[in-house]
Amino acid sequence: MPELASEESKEGLEAFTLYWYDLLNYAYESGDLAPLEAVTEDSCLRCQDVGKVIADWHSEGRWLVGGKVEIDGTGTDYVEDSAGRHQIAVQLVSNELRYYLADGTLHEKSTESDMQVDVLVARYESGRWLTLDVGVSGSI
């Protein structure tokens, strides 16, 4: 994790957000969810859904290829709500994702997404940022 991503500041939140998506990309590639889960609240429903897909497709000899999230930019007013949460908008594209069966057969593939905006909700606690929720803009 970049040192800046541990700072309680606007720049720290931005760096943490980029780091969080790097961990998501790593999880898609490796099937290892532990680093992502370590910085994500258990109550994040979209995170749970994505984690289930990753875990399921990295079991029984199956695997995923692609799905990399490319960040085009982030933006936040860095305003804390009454529960200590901050929101940050993330403009991104998700690359094509291919699902392979254990025998190497391509089972399914998703196409690259159009540019979209996610909203990541995070809180700074115990000296670190923690992702509480992530959703497509307008769905949180």
Secondary structure, 3 states (H helix, E strand, C coil): CCHHHHCCCHHHHHHHHHHHHHHHHHHHHHCCCHHHHHCECCCCHHHHHHHHHHHHHCCCCCEEEECCEEEEEEECCCCCCCCCEEEEEEEEEECCEEEECCCCCEEEEECCCCCEEEEEEEEEECCEEEEEEEEECCCC
